[in-house]
């Protein structure tokens, strides 16, 4: 089986298309009223802002999430203008013709899901209809076993994703863009409500997509077989890791994040496969030195991009034409690529 490609995306994808959800939400009265006491250093972290809103009670949080949903669904109507999204997922889909691509996103706006699943046939059953946990796991497992194709998981939930849990604890997911989720709609809970109440430190305990997605990340970064929440990842070369537009850094809050904890653990234990490539695509690295140094210190190759360059860099990273960090386990020797071959450069 060929080495899989594990891709983790953050808000940098949306921002490449001019959509900054954190800024938009900070402009809403509902969120502003509940986050005035959030320390200044955390006010650019949407996850921290949503978690802070839970202190205002269920009704106040619901109002914040309604505003977020309205913003995101309105933005979704403009997908024809989102060329960065389209080109990024075109590159990932091309890579998926030859190997397994697992795309995990912390974006909560739903745009990456729309492009990945609707336009480029990534597998995430909850986008196309109601899906039980067993149905989601089965569909993802089939792609993993095949060794080619793309799976997609919105790690922290998203604006239109709803979750219902019956008396026996069985969970069902559905993406709802308008109207109620169906019969018994009152039993459906917004995935972002679960995420906000759990907080980032407990998200893998409380939120089904997080449990599945981070278990898949664990399984793919190891070369041994793993049950992975029922996903049954077979033994194969450890995945190459490509992180793009994701703001990891040492700022006092990120160490609670599941991705950062896992990367730190692998590096500390010397458990990383030295043959795998770890690359991080960072917007203007010189402007965000903390973000850049975090990756470099953990053995990533940091590849900078500027406005209009993201898709070209992703295509090159998927094709293996950019340097990737291959390091001896336990020794961080990350490097930085200051420039790259984009059209016209």
N, C-alpha and C positions, 0 to 999 in steps of 0.2 A: 504494500500500500504506500502510495506516495506521501511525503510529508504534508500534513494539512496546513492550511493558513488560518490562523486565528486573528480576527480583526476586532478591535475595540474602538468604538467611536464615541466622542463627546460632542459638546456644543459647537466645536470648531467647524463641523460640517454645515450646520445651519447658518453660522455666522459668515461662512464663505459665500452664502447666498443672500446675505444682508439681513438675516433674521436673528435678533438677539432677544431671546425669550426672557432672560433675567432682567434686562433693561425695561422691556415692555411690562413685566409684572410689577417692577418697582414703581411704575407710574400709575398703578391702580390704587384707588383709595382703600380697598379692602385689605390688600397686603401691607400698604404703608402704615395703616393704623395698628397692625399687629407686630410690626418688626422694628419699631422705633428704638428699642433697647438692644437690638442685635449689635454686637461689637462691629466697628467699622471694617475690620479686616475680613469679616465673613459676609459682608453685604453684597459681594459679587458671586456668592455661592447660593444658587437657587435652592439646592437641597437643604441647606441650613436655614434659609428663609421659610421654606414650607414647614420644616420641623418646628420652627419658632411659632408658627401660626396655630399649632395645636393648643398652645396655652390659652388661646382665646375661646376655646370650647368648640363643640361640634358644628354649631350653626355658623360661627365665624369662619371656620376652616372650609365648610361647604361653599360659602360665598367666594372665598379665594379661589377654590378649585373650579367654580363655575366661570369666573373671570378667565382663569387660565385656559379652560376648555374652549371658551368663546374665541380667545385670541388664536389658539392653535388651529381650530377648525376653520376659521377665516383664512389663516395663512395657508392651509392645505388647498384652498381653492385656487391658489396661484402656483400650482406645481409646474406649469409650463415654463415659468420664468426661472425655475430653480435648476440652472444648468450644472452647478457644482454637484448637487445631489445626483442628478442623472448620470453625469460622467463618472463619478466615483463608483456608483453601483454598476455601471456598464463595465468598468475595469474589474470589479470583483466577480461579476457574472462570467466574464471571459476566463478568469482564473479558475472558476468553479467547473468549467468544462473539463479540466484536467486533474483537479484535486478537490478534496473537501475544503470548503470555505465556511467557517463558522463566524457569523457577524453578531457581535454582542454590542448593544448600545446603551448608554446611560441617558440618552436624549429622551425627554418625556413629551416632546411635541407631536410625535407620531409621524413626522415627515420621513424619517429614515425607514420606518416600517412600510409606509406607502410605496416608496420607491423600491425597496428591497423585494417586497412581496408582490405588489400589484404589477410593477413594471419589469422586474427581473427574476420572477418566479422563485424567490427564496421561500423556504418552508417555515411557516409560522401559522398553524391552523386557525388560531383565534382571530386573525385578520379577516378571514373569509366566511366565518360563521361561528356558531356556538361550538365549543370544543371542551370536552372533559380533560382532566389531567392525563388520563390514560391515552386519549386520542392525540394529545399534543406530544406526549412521550413517544408513542408509536410512530408518528410521522417523522419526528426528528431522528429517531433511531434508524429508520429505514434509510435515510440519506447518509447517516454516519456509516452504516454497514456497507453501503455502496462505494463509499470512498470518493465520490465526486458529487457536485451539486452544492447548493448553498442553504444553510439553515440560518435563522434569524431569531434573536431573543431580545426583547426590550427589558433590560435587567431591572430597572426601577419602576416599571409600569409606564403608562403614558396617558395622555389626556382623554383618549376615547376608549381605553381598555377598562372593562368592568369584570368583576369577579364575584361569583356566588359560591357559597359554601352550605351544603345541606347539613342535616342534624348529625350525620355520620362523619362529617369532616371532609366529604368529597367535594372537590373544587371544579368549577366550570368557568371558562373564560369566554369573553365575547367583545369584539370591537364594535362600538355603537357610535355612529356619527349623527344620528338624529332620532328623537323619540325614545321610548322606553326600551329596555333590553328584551322584553318579551313577557310572557306570562309570569306573574309573580315578580314584576320588575322591582318592587320594593326590597327584595332580598339581594339585589345586585349592588355591590359596593364599588365605587371608583377605585381603581388600582392605586391612584395617587393618594387617596385617603389612607389606605393601608400603609403605603410608603411613608407618608408624613408622620403617622402615629407610631410606626415602628422606629423611625429614625435610621440613619445610615448604619449605625452599629448593630441593629437587629434586623436589617432588611432581609437577610437570608433565612432568618427564622420565620418571618411573617408573610413574605410575599413569594408566591409560587414562581413567577418568572425569574426572580433572583436566585431561588434555590436551584432551578434547572440550569440557568445560564452560568452561574459561578461554579456549579458542579461540572459542567461541560468544560469550562476553562481549566479547572483542576485536572480533568482527565486528559485533555489535549496537550497540556504542557508537560505531561509525563509520557514516557514511551510504553509503559506497562498497561495492561488491560485494566479497566475500571468500570464498576457498575454505574456510577454517576447518576444517582437518582433514577435509576431504571433505564438510562440512555445507552448503557452497554457499549462503552467505547472500547474497541478492540486494541490489542497490542499493535503498535506501529510507530514510526519515527515521531518524536515529539514535534509539536507544531511550531512553525515559524510564527512569531508574534508581531503584528503591525498595529500600533496604537496611533490614532490620528485625531487631532483636535481635542485631546483629553488633558485637562489641567492638573496633573499630579504635581505636587510640590510639598516641601516641608513648611507648612504654614500653621501647624498646630491643630488642624482639623482633619486633614486628609489621611492621617495614619489610621483613622477608623474605617476607611473605605475598603471594601473587600478586595478590589484589584490591587491597591497598594500593599495591603497586608500580605497578599499571596506572593507578589513579586519580591517583597522584602524577605519573606520566609524562604523562598527558593534560593535567593542569593546568599542568605546567611548560612543555609545548610549545604551550599555547594551542590544543589540538586538540579540545577539547570543543565539541560543537554547542550554541551558545547558546540554541537553541530547545527543547532537551530539558530535562525536569525531573529534578533530582537531589534526592531526599528520603531522610532517614534517620529511622527511628522508634527512639527511644532511651528506655529505661526510666529514669524519674526523672532527667532530665538534670542537675539540680543535684547529684545524688549521685555522678555519674560525669563530672566536668568535663573530664578528659582525653579521654574518648570523645567528648563533645559538641564540644569545641573542634577536635578532629581533623576532624570533618565540616564544621563551620562554616568553617574556614580553607581548605577545598577547594571551597567553593561550594555545599554542600548546605543545604537547609532542614532543620533539626532539629525534629522533631515529638515532643514528650514524651508518654509514656503512663504510666499507673499500673496497679495491680492491677485486672484485670477490664476494661481499656479497649482492649487491643490490637486485638481484632477490629473494634471500631467505628472505630478510626483507620485500619486497613487498608482497610475498606470506603470510607471517605471519600477516602483517598489514591488508590484505584483509580478512583473516580468523578470525580476531579479537583476535589473541593470543598475540599481543603486547599491552602494556598499551596505552590508548588514553586519551587525555586531555578532561575532562569534567569539566567545570568551571561555577561558578555563573556568570550570565551576568554582565558585567561591572567590573569584577574582574579577572585580569590575574593571573593565577596560573599555568603556564606552568611548565612542568617537563622535565627532560632529562633522557633518557634510555641509560646508558653507554655501555651496552652489550646486546646481544640477542642470541637466540639459533639457530645458523646456523650449518649445518652439519659439524661435526668434531670439533666444539668448546667445 
